[in-house]
Amino acid sequence: MHALTRHIHPGWLIIAPLLVLVVALYLGPILNILWLSVTDPEPGFGNYAKLGESDALIRIVWTTVRICIITTLFSVTLGYSIAYAMVHCHQRQKNYMLTLLLVSFWISILVRTFSWLMLLGRKGLVNATLEDIGLIAEPIAFMRNELGVLIGMIHYMIPYAVLPLLVSMQSLDMRVMDASRNLGASGSQTFWRIYLPLTTPGIVASTLLVFILSLGFYVTPAVLGGGKVLMVAEYISVQLLVTLKLGTAAMLAAIMLMGVLAMLWVMSRFMKLSTVFGGAAR
């Protein structure tokens, strides 16, 4: 016992109960999902074979990936602009902007989604306003298609994209940019050659966060898509609650998990993930 305590730091004894709790409540269900994916309804990889045989499953996966990529692209681009403005504005304005950004986290996704439903419906505020000023002759179909889903998802994801970018930009030494301008570089040259590369860890962190969260979207596609835009999360819900095909649902969940882990692994080949998530660069 004394030999064991010499090799184990006392701190591990304090966190050991928490580690056991994490393993039981987090790792346990994940292993159960992986087990169900190869045992239900019968042992084997039949559920995974469906992914290559079913055109419907391929279409759902492709729709999910496409929507997540577009959402990530627009969210990170708009989030970068917002974070850049926050860093370079006066402190008082920055506090106001940060407050509004944090308030958005407190609004339920269900409330946001139904708000967009009221705004973008055929008789909603947007279509009514456009008709009143004569820009359109008939309502634009914002709902029950991918456009409505993208609007709702991008709106929800922008705050998540801003925060990692804001942290990355605030950590920069602005004297580097001043030195660049003093050496004759224009504002655009300083931005593209120095500022943007230095904020790459923030861009990567923002991209990973938005894309991973977008993969699990359920409420927004279900409401704004109106059943015509089926994503993986909603399809998993149908398999669990309606058709009771636990194996298919577990297979799709496992595919999503492995996809996220693969994306993190590929990213780690090009840069240290510790710097992406706020760690030291060394």
Secondary structure per residue as TSV (DSSP state, phi and psi in degrees):
chain	resnum	aa	ss	phi	psi
A	1	M	-	360.0	-44.2
A	2	H	H	-64.8	-36.8
A	3	A	H	-65.1	-35.6
A	4	L	H	-69.0	-41.7
A	5	T	H	-69.3	-24.6
A	6	R	H	-69.3	-30.1
A	7	H	H	-95.7	-11.4
A	8	I	S	-112.7	125.3
A	9	H	-	-66.7	139.5
A	10	P	H	-57.3	-25.8
A	11	G	H	-61.7	-32.0
A	12	W	H	-65.3	-30.9
A	13	L	H	-66.6	-29.1
A	14	I	H	-74.3	-42.0
A	15	I	H	-90.2	-6.1
A	16	A	H	-55.8	-45.2
A	17	P	H	-60.2	-37.3
A	18	L	H	-68.2	-37.5
A	19	L	H	-64.1	-41.1
A	20	V	H	-62.2	-40.0
A	21	L	H	-65.2	-41.2
A	22	V	H	-63.5	-44.5
A	23	V	I	-61.9	-42.3
A	24	A	I	-70.4	-41.8
A	25	L	I	-93.9	-15.6
A	26	Y	I	-116.1	-57.3
A	27	L	I	-68.7	-35.8
A	28	G	H	-57.4	-53.8
A	29	P	H	-60.8	-35.0
A	30	I	H	-64.0	-44.8
A	31	L	H	-63.4	-35.6
A	32	N	H	-64.9	-38.9
A	33	I	H	-64.8	-44.9
A	34	L	H	-61.4	-37.9
A	35	W	H	-66.9	-43.0
A	36	L	H	-63.3	-34.6
A	37	S	H	-65.6	-21.2
A	38	V	H	-114.9	4.8
A	39	T	H	-125.0	-17.4
A	40	D	S	-112.5	127.3
A	41	P	S	-84.7	-10.4
A	42	E	S	-149.2	152.7
A	43	P	S	-59.4	142.2
A	44	G	S	131.0	-174.5
A	45	F	S	-105.6	31.9
A	46	G	H	-62.6	-36.8
A	47	N	H	-64.3	-39.7
A	48	Y	H	-71.3	-29.2
A	49	A	H	-65.9	-29.5
A	50	K	H	-61.4	-29.4
A	51	L	H	-63.6	-30.6
A	52	G	H	-93.8	-16.4
A	53	E	H	-97.8	-27.6
A	54	S	-	-95.5	118.4
A	55	D	H	-65.6	-32.5
A	56	A	H	-65.2	-44.0
A	57	L	H	-64.8	-42.3
A	58	I	H	-61.4	-41.0
A	59	R	H	-65.5	-39.5
A	60	I	H	-66.5	-44.3
A	61	V	H	-64.0	-43.6
A	62	W	H	-65.4	-40.5
A	63	T	H	-59.9	-43.6
A	64	T	H	-62.8	-48.0
A	65	V	H	-63.4	-43.3
A	66	R	H	-62.9	-46.2
A	67	I	H	-65.0	-39.6
A	68	C	H	-65.8	-39.2
A	69	I	H	-65.8	-45.6
A	70	I	H	-64.8	-42.8
A	71	T	H	-60.1	-44.4
A	72	T	H	-64.0	-43.4
A	73	L	H	-60.1	-50.6
A	74	F	H	-71.0	-39.5
A	75	S	H	-64.8	-44.5
A	76	V	H	-68.8	-39.4
A	77	T	H	-63.2	-49.5
A	78	L	H	-67.6	-38.4
A	79	G	H	-63.6	-36.8
A	80	Y	H	-63.9	-42.1
A	81	S	H	-63.7	-42.3
A	82	I	H	-66.5	-45.5
A	83	A	H	-63.0	-40.2
A	84	Y	H	-61.9	-43.0
A	85	A	H	-65.4	-38.8
A	86	M	H	-65.8	-38.5
A	87	V	H	-69.8	-33.5
A	88	H	H	-103.1	9.7
A	89	C	S	-99.1	174.1
A	90	H	-	-66.4	154.8
A	91	Q	H	-58.9	-38.8
A	92	R	H	-64.7	-44.7
A	93	Q	H	-65.1	-36.9
A	94	K	H	-62.5	-40.4
A	95	N	H	-63.1	-41.0
A	96	Y	H	-62.4	-45.9
A	97	M	H	-64.8	-40.6
A	98	L	H	-66.0	-37.2
A	99	T	H	-63.5	-45.8
A	100	L	H	-63.1	-37.2
A	101	L	H	-64.4	-43.7
A	102	L	H	-70.3	-35.2
A	103	V	H	-60.3	-34.5
A	104	S	H	-62.4	-26.3
A	105	F	H	-72.7	-21.5
A	106	W	T	-88.2	-8.0
A	107	I	S	-90.5	127.4
A	108	S	-	-59.9	143.2
A	109	I	H	-62.5	-30.4
A	110	L	H	-66.8	-41.7
A	111	V	H	-64.0	-44.3
A	112	R	H	-60.9	-44.1
A	113	T	H	-64.2	-45.5
A	114	F	H	-70.1	-26.3
A	115	S	H	-64.5	-44.4
A	116	W	H	-64.7	-33.3
A	117	L	H	-62.3	-40.5
A	118	M	H	-72.0	-34.8
A	119	L	H	-75.9	-39.9
A	120	L	H	-102.2	2.9
A	121	G	S	-63.8	169.1
A	122	R	T	-60.4	-31.2
A	123	K	T	-112.0	21.5
A	124	G	S	-76.7	178.8
A	125	L	H	-62.7	-40.1
A	126	V	H	-65.7	-51.4
A	127	N	H	-64.4	-39.4
A	128	A	H	-63.2	-41.5
A	129	T	H	-66.9	-43.4
A	130	L	H	-64.6	-35.7
A	131	E	H	-70.2	-38.9
A	132	D	H	-65.6	-35.4
A	133	I	T	-91.0	1.7
A	134	G	T	82.8	15.8
A	135	L	S	-78.4	-27.7
A	136	I	-	-132.2	152.3
A	137	A	S	-95.1	-26.5
A	138	E	S	-142.1	157.6
A	139	P	-	-59.0	143.9
A	140	I	-	-84.3	138.4
A	141	A	-	-82.1	86.7
A	142	F	-	-82.4	-29.8
A	143	M	S	-97.9	165.7
A	144	R	S	60.5	33.9
A	145	N	S	-157.1	177.9
A	146	E	H	-67.0	-28.0
A	147	L	H	-60.3	-48.0
A	148	G	H	-63.1	-41.2
A	149	V	H	-61.8	-43.8
A	150	L	H	-64.5	-41.2
A	151	I	H	-60.8	-47.3
A	152	G	H	-65.0	-42.0
A	153	M	H	-69.9	-42.7
A	154	I	H	-63.1	-42.7
A	155	H	H	-59.4	-40.5
A	156	Y	H	-74.6	-30.9
A	157	M	H	-87.3	-19.1
A	158	I	H	-56.1	-46.1
A	159	P	H	-59.2	-36.7
A	160	Y	H	-67.2	-30.8
A	161	A	H	-75.3	-31.6
A	162	V	H	-69.1	-44.6
A	163	L	H	-59.0	-50.3
A	164	P	H	-62.3	-36.2
A	165	L	H	-67.8	-38.9
A	166	L	H	-63.8	-43.2
A	167	V	H	-62.6	-42.6
A	168	S	H	-64.4	-43.0
A	169	M	H	-69.3	-36.9
A	170	Q	H	-68.9	-22.0
A	171	S	T	-84.5	-6.2
A	172	L	S	-73.9	147.8
A	173	D	-	-88.7	105.9
A	174	M	H	-66.1	-14.3
A	175	R	H	-64.8	-25.8
A	176	V	H	-65.1	-43.7
A	177	M	H	-65.9	-39.4
A	178	D	H	-62.7	-40.6
A	179	A	H	-63.7	-38.2
A	180	S	H	-62.7	-44.6
A	181	R	H	-68.5	-36.2
A	182	N	H	-65.7	-27.2
A	183	L	T	-85.6	4.4
A	184	G	T	104.5	0.3
A	185	A	-	-73.8	142.9
A	186	S	-	-76.6	171.7
A	187	G	H	-61.8	-41.4
A	188	S	H	-68.4	-38.6
A	189	Q	H	-64.6	-40.5
A	190	T	H	-62.8	-40.4
A	191	F	I	-67.9	-50.8
A	192	W	I	-73.2	-32.1
A	193	R	I	-96.9	-21.0
A	194	I	I	-123.9	-56.2
A	195	Y	I	-64.6	-50.3
A	196	L	H	-62.3	-46.8
A	197	P	H	-60.7	-36.1
A	198	L	H	-69.0	-23.7
A	199	T	T	-94.8	10.0
A	200	T	H	-56.8	-43.9
A	201	P	H	-56.8	-38.6
A	202	G	H	-66.9	-37.7
A	203	I	H	-65.1	-43.3
A	204	V	H	-64.7	-44.8
A	205	A	H	-61.6	-43.0
A	206	S	H	-64.0	-42.5
A	207	T	H	-63.2	-46.6
A	208	L	H	-61.1	-46.0
A	209	L	H	-62.6	-47.5
A	210	V	H	-66.7	-43.9
A	211	F	H	-65.4	-44.0
A	212	I	H	-65.1	-42.7
A	213	L	H	-66.5	-35.0
A	214	S	H	-66.7	-30.8
A	215	L	H	-60.0	-31.4
A	216	G	T	-96.8	13.4
A	217	F	-	-64.6	134.2
A	218	Y	-	-128.3	-52.8
A	219	V	H	-65.4	-48.8
A	220	T	H	-62.0	-49.5
A	221	P	H	-63.5	-35.5
A	222	A	H	-66.6	-39.5
A	223	V	H	-85.3	-54.2
A	224	L	H	-75.9	-27.5
A	225	G	S	-79.6	-20.4
A	226	G	T	60.9	28.8
A	227	G	T	85.4	-5.6
A	228	K	S	-95.9	-13.2
A	229	V	S	-119.6	95.1
A	230	L	-	-97.3	119.2
A	231	M	-	-107.7	170.4
A	232	V	H	-60.0	-43.5
A	233	A	H	-61.1	-43.4
A	234	E	H	-67.3	-37.6
A	235	Y	H	-66.7	-37.5
A	236	I	H	-61.5	-41.8
A	237	S	H	-61.0	-41.2
A	238	V	H	-63.4	-42.9
A	239	Q	H	-65.0	-33.4
A	240	L	H	-79.2	-42.6
A	241	L	H	-99.7	-23.4
A	242	V	T	-108.8	-60.7
A	243	T	S	-86.9	-13.7
A	244	L	-	59.1	33.4
A	245	K	-	-93.7	82.6
A	246	L	H	-64.6	-35.2
A	247	G	H	-64.0	-43.9
A	248	T	H	-64.8	-42.9
A	249	A	H	-62.4	-43.2
A	250	A	H	-65.8	-36.8
A	251	M	H	-63.0	-45.1
A	252	L	H	-65.7	-39.8
A	253	A	H	-63.8	-40.4
A	254	A	H	-65.9	-39.0
A	255	I	H	-62.3	-42.5
A	256	M	H	-62.9	-43.2
A	257	L	H	-63.2	-47.1
A	258	M	H	-65.8	-33.4
A	259	G	H	-64.0	-43.2
A	260	V	H	-64.6	-44.7
A	261	L	H	-63.8	-38.4
A	262	A	H	-65.3	-39.4
A	263	M	H	-63.8	-41.7
A	264	L	H	-64.7	-38.3
A	265	W	H	-66.4	-44.1
A	266	V	H	-62.5	-41.7
A	267	M	H	-63.4	-34.7
A	268	S	H	-68.6	-19.3
A	269	R	H	-71.4	-24.1
A	270	F	H	-103.9	-23.9
A	271	M	S	-157.6	160.0
A	272	K	-	-75.3	124.1
A	273	L	H	-67.2	-21.5
A	274	S	H	-64.1	-35.2
A	275	T	H	-73.6	-31.2
A	276	V	H	-63.9	-40.3
A	277	F	T	-99.1	23.3
A	278	G	T	96.6	5.7
A	279	G	-	-82.4	-179.3
A	280	A	-	-72.9	152.0
A	281	A	-	-77.0	-18.5
A	282	R	-	-74.1	360.0
